[in-house]
Amino acid sequence: MRPIARPLVAVASVLGLLTAVPAPSAARAAEPASGAVGPHDPRLTWEGRSFTVGTTFSPEYCPPERDPAGVLCDHFVIAADVEPRYWRSHDGGMRITIAWDDPEDEFNLHVFQAGKLVGTSAVQGAGMEQLVVREASGPYEVRVTPVKVSDSGYRGTAEFLSHPQRTPSSPNQAYHGVRITGENPSAEPQSAPAPHRGPPLVLQAVDVGRNAGEPTIGVDPTGAAFYAAAAWDCMLPAPNAGSLTSCPRNRLLRSTDGGLTWEDVSPGLPPVTGDRHPVTLDPFVYVDDDTGRVFMLDLVDLVPGTGAELSFTDDQGSTYETTIAAAPWINDRPSLTSGPVPEGTPLQPTDPSFDEVVYYCVNQVTDQECMRSLDGGRTFLPTTPMPGFVGSCGGGLLFPGDVQTDAEGRVLLPLLCAESFFEPFRDRPALAISEDAGARWDLVAVSEEVGMNYESFSQVSADSKDSLYYVWIDDKHRLPYLATSTDHGRSWSEPLMIAPPGVREVNFPTVVAGDRGRIAVTFMGTTVGDEHDETRPWNSYVLVSTNALAPDPLLVSAMANPPGDPVHRGDCQQLPCANIRDFLDIQLSPSDGAVWATAVDTCTAILFCDRESVAGVDEGTGELGAAVDSRGIAIRQLSGPQLVAP
């Protein structure tokens, strides 16, 4: 995926999902046969030819002079009027997309100018093809070959791109997942396509203007979004005298225009300009839904007791208070949340402007430690230790996800008990639950049959009625699973495999819930099953369900990046995965119910792996398949299934 800078001029309209047109018994030509695209005509659509049977494997078989009736392939002519002033950084031009309904059919997309091939898109099993003609000017022939088609047509879209561009989402996939009623099967489960008559899921993806490993995001009640963007761009003295070494630094970015532009509002160190958080590991931002208080958390290092530097702001980044949050032993993989005081506890918050409890939880390798604050995040004290965790996990490693709370103040901590000697927790997704603000903890196995991948984190979210939704990656196929609970986590549904049809492996699944039964999930996924393929593409997915508590819920997904322009290529099986590092994030806007998510684009124009069939080469090592950029991407839902009921 190419870096997408801040918009300066108008962009094309986003893709919509059109109604399928049944294929007639005889071939029908494209309608219309031609059109124009430019600054004054930003979007062009056409209904492509329908083929009763199509098996044209190469565009060389059907140039217009040899196939004037369009029997072997379809031809559409576009007059591109994109002036050179829109060509900056090679982002200006024209995006052409074709899409069809049956994933078993296969069309390929080819674009010619004056008989010369300009570009080809042939992604097997994607249900669509897309390419960008940069610096587009003059007439172009769109030649669509029906490689394997039966009674099917396609829909075509051409869009004007200005610089910088905003990336619209891909056409939707609607489907049912696979419910696992016993042991996780040896055969890889695959979801089944399903009809969806509601509004399409449309996503906006924008480069935030900075590298960002492990980005998290939050949105306040006014709709302002905050993005934690950490990059290795600060300098510290190296062990060798007189030299410097790079170090990670987190910057807090804010957007007040729906994610289109971002500005740095990081806490400074008055009275001189500087970084209040000069060095970071595991950056984290959390925004309280009710008050809008923004917490910026930076892990200092793994030295026991050092903890994390914590700043918070009540005025969207104009002023900050800064303190330290620290567990007594190792602080790793921190997360932070807030929630109401649970009924029946004697706790009394002391900040008049913030009447909730703040929780800070960290991984301590052999156990998990949580701290809590009653003064809005200024000071922290430990919750009751969790000795049962070590006993239940058999002293094994703990891999925690993000701490969450529900509407009644229960504290929820998803985790994996790895290397455990005790069932049912050994290598299984689990949830730690406290109903009294950490005075007592219980550990519950979410699934005893479908295990959890060792190199991954699980996540949990509570809806408005306190039903729970838990996602994880399984240990056989590395596919995403969802389990639900309607009794506050004490019992769980049988796991549901929720990957879109054709996705063979995922990483970094995370979930957010809205009203009852309404959830959104984001993850990286690949349609190439060969884990040794150094060029296999990974895409950024968002899926939404409005009936996630149903026995067979409908899932609607879209890719945030254009097909053929992946966010990563190559290996992404272990933590960290390239410069994406260890985790991603998804949240819900309290102002309008829109879903926001994060992605990291390692596969940019710097390496040319976003538009070539092979990945780039790491200049330092010479390794093929390297995708080493780290651009932060903010994803926002523009329309589609809503997490807040109308």
C-alpha positions in Angstrom: 0.0 0.0 0.0 1.4 3.4 -1.0 1.8 6.1 1.7 -1.2 8.4 1.4 -0.4 12.0 2.4 -2.7 14.8 3.5 -5.5 15.7 1.1 -4.9 19.0 -0.7 -7.6 18.7 -3.4 -10.8 16.9 -3.8 -10.7 13.1 -4.0 -12.9 10.6 -5.9 -16.0 9.2 -4.3 -15.6 5.9 -2.5 -16.7 2.7 -4.0 -20.3 1.5 -3.5 -21.7 -2.0 -3.7 -24.0 -2.3 -6.6 -26.8 -4.7 -7.1 -25.9 -7.8 -9.1 -27.4 -8.1 -12.6 -28.2 -11.7 -13.7 -26.3 -12.8 -16.8 -28.4 -13.3 -19.9 -28.2 -16.3 -22.1 -26.3 -14.3 -24.8 -23.3 -12.0 -24.5 -24.2 -8.4 -23.8 -21.7 -5.5 -24.4 -20.6 -3.0 -21.8 -23.0 -0.3 -21.0 -22.1 2.4 -21.7 -19.1 1.7 -24.0 -17.0 4.6 -23.0 -16.7 7.5 -20.6 -14.4 10.2 -19.1 -12.5 10.6 -15.9 -10.9 13.8 -14.6 -11.1 16.5 -11.9 -14.6 17.5 -13.1 -15.7 13.9 -13.7 -14.2 12.1 -10.6 -16.1 8.8 -10.9 -17.2 6.7 -13.8 -19.1 3.4 -13.6 -20.2 0.9 -16.2 -21.9 -2.5 -16.3 -19.6 -4.9 -18.0 -20.4 -7.6 -20.6 -22.0 -10.7 -19.3 -20.6 -14.0 -20.5 -22.5 -17.3 -20.7 -19.2 -19.1 -20.8 -15.8 -17.4 -20.8 -12.3 -18.9 -21.0 -10.1 -16.2 -22.5 -6.7 -16.6 -20.7 -4.7 -13.7 -22.3 -5.6 -10.2 -23.6 -3.4 -11.0 -26.6 -6.3 -13.1 -27.9 -8.7 -10.2 -28.2 -7.4 -6.9 -29.3 -10.2 -4.6 -30.6 -9.3 -5.1 -34.2 -9.5 -8.9 -33.9 -12.5 -9.0 -31.5 -14.7 -6.1 -32.7 -17.9 -7.7 -31.4 -16.4 -8.3 -28.0 -16.9 -12.1 -28.1 -13.7 -13.1 -26.4 -13.3 -10.3 -23.9 -14.9 -7.0 -23.0 -13.7 -3.5 -24.1 -14.3 -0.2 -22.5 -12.7 3.1 -23.4 -11.8 5.8 -20.9 -10.8 9.4 -21.8 -8.6 10.4 -18.9 -8.3 14.2 -18.3 -5.8 14.3 -15.4 -3.6 17.4 -15.6 0.1 17.2 -14.8 -0.4 19.3 -11.7 -2.2 16.3 -10.1 0.8 14.1 -10.7 2.9 15.0 -7.7 4.7 12.1 -6.1 3.2 9.8 -8.8 0.0 9.6 -6.8 -2.2 11.5 -9.3 -4.0 9.5 -12.0 -6.8 7.1 -12.3 -7.9 4.0 -10.3 -9.7 1.3 -12.3 -11.7 -1.5 -10.5 -13.8 -4.4 -11.7 -15.8 -6.5 -9.3 -18.2 -9.5 -9.6 -20.4 -11.5 -7.2 -19.4 -15.2 -7.5 -15.9 -15.8 -6.0 -15.7 -19.0 -8.2 -15.6 -16.8 -11.3 -12.4 -15.1 -12.5 -11.9 -12.0 -14.6 -8.6 -10.3 -15.2 -8.1 -6.6 -15.8 -5.8 -5.1 -18.5 -5.3 -1.5 -19.5 -3.8 -0.4 -22.8 -2.9 2.9 -24.4 -2.2 3.1 -28.1 -2.0 -0.7 -28.2 0.6 -0.8 -25.4 -0.1 -2.6 -22.2 -0.1 -0.1 -19.3 -1.0 -2.5 -16.4 -2.6 -5.8 -15.4 -4.3 -7.0 -12.3 -4.9 -10.8 -12.0 -5.4 -11.7 -8.3 -6.9 -15.2 -8.1 -9.9 -15.6 -5.9 -10.3 -12.0 -4.9 -13.7 -11.3 -6.4 -12.3 -8.1 -7.9 -9.3 -6.6 -9.7 -7.8 -3.1 -9.4 -4.9 -1.1 -10.7 -3.8 2.5 -10.8 -2.7 4.3 -13.9 -0.4 7.0 -12.7 -0.1 10.3 -14.6 -3.1 9.3 -16.7 -3.8 11.4 -19.7 -5.6 10.6 -23.0 -7.6 7.6 -24.1 -7.2 4.1 -22.5 -8.7 0.8 -23.4 -9.9 -1.3 -20.5 -9.7 -4.9 -21.7 -11.4 -7.5 -19.4 -10.7 -11.2 -20.0 -13.1 -13.8 -18.7 -10.6 -16.3 -17.5 -13.0 -18.7 -15.9 -16.6 -17.4 -16.1 -20.0 -19.0 -16.2 -23.2 -16.9 -16.6 -21.6 -13.8 -15.0 -20.7 -10.2 -15.7 -18.8 -7.6 -13.8 -19.1 -4.0 -12.6 -16.5 -1.4 -13.6 -15.4 1.8 -11.8 -12.9 4.4 -12.8 -11.9 7.1 -10.3 -9.9 10.3 -10.6 -7.0 10.4 -8.1 -5.6 13.7 -6.9 -2.6 14.1 -4.7 -2.7 13.1 -2.0 -5.2 10.4 -2.3 -7.6 8.9 0.2 -8.0 5.1 -0.2 -11.6 3.8 -0.4 -12.4 0.3 0.7 -12.8 -2.7 -1.6 -16.1 -4.2 -2.5 -17.7 -6.1 0.3 -17.7 -9.8 1.1 -20.8 -11.0 3.0 -20.6 -14.5 4.5 -21.3 -16.9 7.3 -18.5 -18.1 9.5 -17.8 -21.8 10.5 -19.1 -22.9 13.9 -16.7 -25.4 15.5 -18.7 -27.9 17.6 -15.9 -30.2 18.7 -12.2 -30.4 18.2 -10.6 -27.9 15.8 -10.7 -29.8 12.5 -7.5 -30.8 10.7 -8.9 -29.4 7.4 -8.8 -25.6 7.2 -12.4 -24.3 7.6 -13.6 -21.8 5.0 -16.5 -19.3 5.4 -19.5 -19.5 3.0 -20.6 -16.4 0.9 -24.1 -15.1 1.9 -26.4 -12.5 0.6 -26.3 -9.0 2.1 -29.0 -6.5 1.2 -28.0 -3.7 3.6 -25.8 -0.7 2.9 -22.2 -1.6 1.9 -19.3 -1.3 4.4 -17.2 1.6 3.1 -13.8 2.4 4.7 -11.5 5.3 4.4 -7.7 4.7 4.9 -5.3 7.6 5.3 -1.6 7.8 6.0 -1.2 9.7 9.2 2.1 11.3 8.0 4.4 9.3 10.3 5.8 5.8 10.8 3.9 4.0 13.5 4.7 0.5 14.8 2.0 -1.0 17.1 -0.5 1.9 16.6 -3.5 2.4 18.9 -6.3 4.8 18.4 -9.2 6.5 20.4 -12.0 8.9 19.6 -13.5 11.4 22.0 -17.2 12.4 22.4 -16.7 15.3 19.9 -15.4 13.0 17.2 -11.7 14.0 17.5 -9.4 11.0 17.0 -6.1 10.4 18.7 -3.4 8.1 17.2 -0.2 6.8 19.0 2.5 6.8 16.3 5.8 5.4 17.4 8.9 5.3 15.2 12.6 4.8 15.6 13.5 8.4 15.0 15.1 9.7 18.2 18.8 9.5 19.0 20.6 8.4 22.2 24.3 8.1 23.1 25.6 4.7 22.0 27.9 2.5 24.1 30.8 3.7 22.0 31.7 7.2 23.0 31.0 9.9 20.5 28.3 8.0 18.6 24.6 8.0 18.7 22.0 5.2 18.2 18.4 5.3 17.1 15.6 4.8 19.7 11.8 4.5 19.5 9.8 7.7 20.1 6.0 8.0 20.3 4.1 11.0 19.0 0.4 11.6 19.8 -1.5 12.7 16.6 -4.9 14.3 16.5 -7.5 14.6 13.7 -10.6 16.8 13.9 -11.7 16.3 10.3 -12.7 12.6 10.3 -9.2 11.3 9.9 -8.2 13.1 6.7 -5.4 15.2 8.3 -3.4 14.7 11.5 -1.4 17.1 13.7 1.1 16.4 16.4 -0.3 17.2 19.9 2.3 15.3 21.9 3.0 16.6 25.5 6.0 18.9 25.6 8.3 19.8 28.4 7.8 23.4 29.3 9.2 26.0 29.3 11.3 24.7 26.4 10.1 22.8 23.4 10.8 19.1 23.6 9.5 15.6 24.2 7.8 14.8 27.5 8.0 11.2 26.4 11.5 11.0 24.8 11.7 7.2 24.5 9.0 4.6 24.3 8.2 0.9 23.9 4.7 -0.5 23.4 3.0 2.9 22.9 -0.7 3.1 23.9 -3.4 5.7 23.7 -6.8 5.4 25.4 -9.7 7.8 25.3 -12.5 7.7 27.9 -15.9 7.6 26.1 -17.7 9.8 28.7 -15.3 12.5 29.6 -13.0 12.6 26.6 -9.9 12.4 28.8 -7.0 11.2 26.6 -4.3 9.0 28.1 -0.9 8.7 26.4 1.1 5.8 27.8 4.7 4.9 26.9 6.5 1.9 28.4 10.0 3.2 29.5 11.8 -0.1 29.4 11.8 -3.7 30.8 13.9 -2.8 33.9 11.9 -4.1 36.9 9.7 -1.4 38.4 10.5 1.3 35.9 7.0 1.2 34.4 5.4 3.6 32.0 5.3 7.3 31.6 1.6 8.5 31.5 0.3 11.8 30.3 -3.4 12.8 30.1 -5.2 15.7 28.7 -8.8 17.0 29.1 -8.6 19.6 26.4 -7.6 17.5 23.3 -3.9 18.0 23.7 -3.5 21.7 24.6 -2.4 20.9 28.2 -1.2 17.7 30.0 -0.5 16.3 33.4 2.2 13.6 33.5 3.0 10.9 36.0 4.4 7.4 36.2 2.4 4.1 36.2 4.5 1.2 37.3 4.0 -2.4 38.4 6.6 -3.7 40.9 8.3 -6.2 38.6 8.7 -6.3 34.8 6.4 -4.0 32.8 5.7 -5.4 29.3 2.7 -5.2 26.9 0.9 -2.5 28.9 -2.7 -1.5 28.4 -5.0 1.1 30.1 -8.7 1.6 30.4 -11.3 3.1 32.7 -14.7 2.1 34.0 -17.4 2.8 36.6 -17.0 1.9 40.2 -18.5 -1.6 40.6 -21.7 -1.6 42.7 -21.0 -2.8 46.3 -17.4 -1.7 46.5 -16.3 1.1 48.9 -14.1 2.8 46.3 -14.5 6.6 46.0 -12.9 8.4 43.1 -11.3 11.7 44.2 -11.1 13.6 40.9 -14.3 15.7 40.6 -14.0 15.8 36.8 -13.4 12.0 36.4 -15.5 9.7 38.5 -14.3 6.4 37.1 -11.5 3.9 38.0 -8.4 3.8 35.8 -6.7 0.4 35.3 -3.1 -0.2 34.2 -2.2 -3.8 33.4 1.1 -5.3 32.3 2.6 -8.7 31.4 5.2 -9.9 34.0 6.1 -13.0 32.1 5.0 -15.6 34.7 2.0 -13.6 35.9 -0.1 -10.5 35.2 -0.1 -7.4 37.3 -2.8 -4.7 37.3 -2.8 -1.3 39.1 -5.7 1.0 39.6 -6.1 4.7 40.1 -8.9 6.6 41.9 -7.7 10.1 41.1 -8.1 10.0 37.3 -4.7 8.5 36.5 -2.4 10.6 38.7 -1.4 7.8 41.2 -1.7 4.0 41.0 -1.9 1.2 43.6 -1.8 -2.5 42.9 -5.0 -4.6 42.8 -5.0 -7.9 44.7 -2.2 -10.1 43.4 -3.2 -12.9 41.1 -1.6 -16.1 42.7 -4.3 -18.3 41.1 -3.0 -17.3 37.7 0.4 -18.9 38.3 -1.2 -21.9 39.8 -3.8 -22.3 37.0 -1.2 -21.6 34.3 1.3 -23.9 35.9 3.9 -21.2 36.1 3.8 -20.8 32.3 4.1 -17.6 30.3 1.1 -15.2 30.1 0.4 -13.2 27.0 -2.3 -10.6 27.8 -4.4 -8.5 25.5 -5.9 -5.1 26.3 -7.7 -4.7 29.6 -11.3 -3.7 29.2 -14.3 -2.9 31.4 -18.1 -3.4 30.9 -20.9 -1.0 31.7 -21.2 -2.2 35.3 -17.4 -1.9 36.0 -16.3 -5.5 35.7 -12.6 -5.7 34.7 -11.8 -8.0 31.8 -8.3 -9.1 30.8 -7.9 -11.5 27.9 -4.8 -13.7 28.0 -3.1 -16.9 26.9 -1.7 -19.4 29.4 1.2 -20.7 27.4 3.4 -23.7 28.5 0.9 -24.6 31.2 0.8 -28.0 32.8 -2.9 -27.7 33.7 -6.0 -28.1 31.7 -8.2 -26.4 30.6 -5.9 -23.4 30.3 -2.9 -24.9 28.5 -2.5 -23.0 25.3 -6.1 -22.0 25.4 -7.7 -18.5 25.2 -8.7 -17.4 28.7 -10.2 -14.4 30.4 -9.4 -12.9 33.8 -12.5 -11.4 35.4 -12.9 -9.1 38.4 -16.3 -7.9 39.6 -14.9 -5.8 42.5 -12.2 -3.5 40.8 -9.4 -6.1 41.3 -10.0 -7.2 44.8 -10.6 -10.8 43.5 -9.9 -12.4 40.1 -11.3 -15.4 38.4 -9.8 -17.2 35.4 -12.2 -18.7 32.8 -11.3 -20.8 29.8 -13.0 -19.3 26.7 -12.6 -22.5 24.6 -11.2 -25.8 25.6 -11.3 -27.3 22.1 -9.9 -24.5 19.8 -6.5 -23.6 21.0 -4.7 -20.3 20.7 -1.6 -19.6 18.7 1.5 -19.1 20.9 2.7 -16.0 19.0 -0.4 -13.8 19.3 -2.7 -11.8 21.6 -6.4 -12.2 22.2 -8.9 -9.4 22.7 -12.3 -8.9 24.3 -15.0 -6.2 24.2 -18.3 -5.7 26.0 -21.4 -4.4 24.2 -23.9 -1.9 25.7 -25.8 -4.7 27.5 -22.6 -6.4 28.8 -22.5 -9.3 26.4 -18.9 -10.2 25.7 -17.0 -10.9 22.4 -13.6 -12.6 22.4 -11.4 -13.0 19.4 -8.2 -15.0 19.0 -6.0 -16.9 16.4 -6.2 -20.7 16.5 -3.1 -22.8 16.9 -3.7 -25.1 13.8 -4.5 -22.8 11.0 -3.8 -19.3 12.3 -7.4 -18.2 11.5 -9.5 -15.8 13.6 -12.2 -17.1 16.0 -15.0 -15.4 17.9 -16.7 -16.6 21.0 -19.5 -14.8 22.8 -20.9 -14.7 26.4 -24.2 -13.5 27.7 -23.4 -14.2 31.4 -20.5 -11.8 31.9 -17.8 -14.3 30.8 -18.8 -17.3 32.9 -19.7 -19.4 29.9 -19.0 -19.1 26.2 -20.5 -20.1 22.9 -18.8 -22.6 20.6 -16.1 -20.8 18.6 -17.0 -19.3 15.2 -14.3 -19.0 12.6 -14.8 -15.5 11.1 -12.2 -15.1 8.3 -13.7 -13.9 4.9 -13.9 -16.5 2.2 -10.4 -17.1 0.7 -8.4 -15.8 3.6 -5.9 -18.5 4.7 -4.1 -16.9 7.6 -4.4 -13.8 9.8 -2.6 -11.8 12.5 -3.5 -9.2 15.1 -7.2 -9.7 15.4 -9.0 -7.2 17.7 -12.6 -6.5 18.4 -14.9 -3.6 19.5 -18.6 -3.9 20.4 -21.4 -1.4 20.3 -25.1 -2.0 20.9 -26.2 -5.6 21.8 -25.0 -8.1 19.2 -23.1 -5.5 17.1 -19.3 -5.8 16.7 -16.4 -4.9 14.4 -13.2 -6.8 14.0 -9.9 -5.9 12.3 -6.9 -8.0 11.4 -4.3 -8.5 8.7 -4.9 -11.4 6.4 -3.5 -13.2 3.4 -5.2 -15.3 0.7 -1.9 -17.2 0.1 -1.5 -20.3 2.2 2.2 -21.0 1.5 4.0 -19.6 4.6 7.3 -19.9 2.8 6.3 -17.6 0.0 8.4 -14.5 0.6 6.2 -12.4 -1.6 2.7 -13.4 -0.3 0.6 -10.3 0.2 -1.2 -9.3 3.5 -4.2 -7.0 3.5 -5.9 -5.0 6.2 -9.5 -6.2 6.8 -12.4 -4.8 8.8 -15.6 -6.9 9.3 -18.9 -5.9 10.9 -21.8 -7.9 12.2 -25.0 -6.6 13.6 -26.2 -10.0 14.9 -23.1 -11.5 16.4 -25.0 -13.3 19.1 -27.0 -15.3 16.6 -26.2 -19.0 16.0 -25.1 -18.1 12.4 -24.4 -14.4 12.3 -23.9 -12.5 9.0 -20.5 -11.0 8.6 -19.7 -8.2 6.2 -16.0 -7.4 5.4 -14.0 -5.0 3.3 -10.3 -4.4 2.8 -9.0 -1.0 3.8 -6.2 -1.2 1.2 -6.8 -1.6 -2.5 -6.3 -5.2 -3.8 -3.0 -5.6 -5.4 -1.5 -2.9 -3.1 -0.9 -4.9 0.2 0.1 -3.5 3.5 2.8 -6.2 3.9 4.5 -9.0 1.9 6.2 -12.2 3.1 6.3 -13.6 6.6 4.0 -12.4 9.4 3.7 -15.4 11.6 5.7 -14.5 14.7 5.8 -11.5 17.1 7.0 -9.0 16.1 5.8 -9.1 12.5 8.3 -6.9 10.6 7.9 -3.2 11.5 4.2 -3.7 12.3 5.5 -5.1 15.6 3.0 -6.8 18.0 -0.6 -5.4 17.8 -3.2 -3.2 16.1 -6.3 -1.5 17.4 -10.0 -0.9 16.7 -12.4 1.5 18.5 -15.8 3.0 18.3 -16.6 6.7 18.0 -19.0 7.8 20.8 -20.1 10.8 18.7 -21.5 8.9 15.7 -20.9 5.2 16.2 -18.3 4.9 13.4 -15.6 2.3 13.6 -12.0 3.4 13.7 -9.0 1.1 13.3 -5.3 1.1 12.7 -3.0 -0.5 10.2 0.8 -0.4 9.4 1.9 -0.3 5.8 5.3 -1.9 5.4 5.0 -2.4 1.7 5.2 1.0 0.2 6.6 2.7 -2.9 10.0 2.9 -1.1 10.4 -0.8 -1.9 8.1 -1.0 -4.9 6.5 -4.0 -3.4 3.1 -2.3 -3.5 3.0 -2.4 -7.3 5.3 -5.2 -8.4 4.8 -9.0 -8.3 7.8 -9.5 -6.0 8.6 -7.8 -2.7 11.4 -5.4 -2.2 15.0 -6.0 -1.1 16.2 -4.8 2.2 19.1 -2.5 1.4 20.9 -3.5 4.6 20.8 -7.3 4.2 19.9 -7.8 0.6 17.1 -10.1 1.6 14.4 -10.7 -1.0 10.9 -10.3 0.4 11.8 -7.5 2.8 8.9 -5.1 3.5 10.6 -2.8 6.0 8.6 0.5 5.9 6.3 1.3 8.8 3.7 3.9 7.7 0.8 4.5 10.2 -2.6 4.1 8.6 -5.9 5.3 10.2 -9.0 3.6 9.0 -12.5 5.0 9.5 -15.9 3.6 8.6 -17.8 6.0 6.3 -20.9 3.9 5.9 -22.4 0.5 6.1 -23.7 -1.8 9.0 -23.8 0.3 12.2 -22.6 -0.7 15.7 -25.1 1.7 17.2 -28.7 0.8 16.5 -30.8 3.5 14.7 
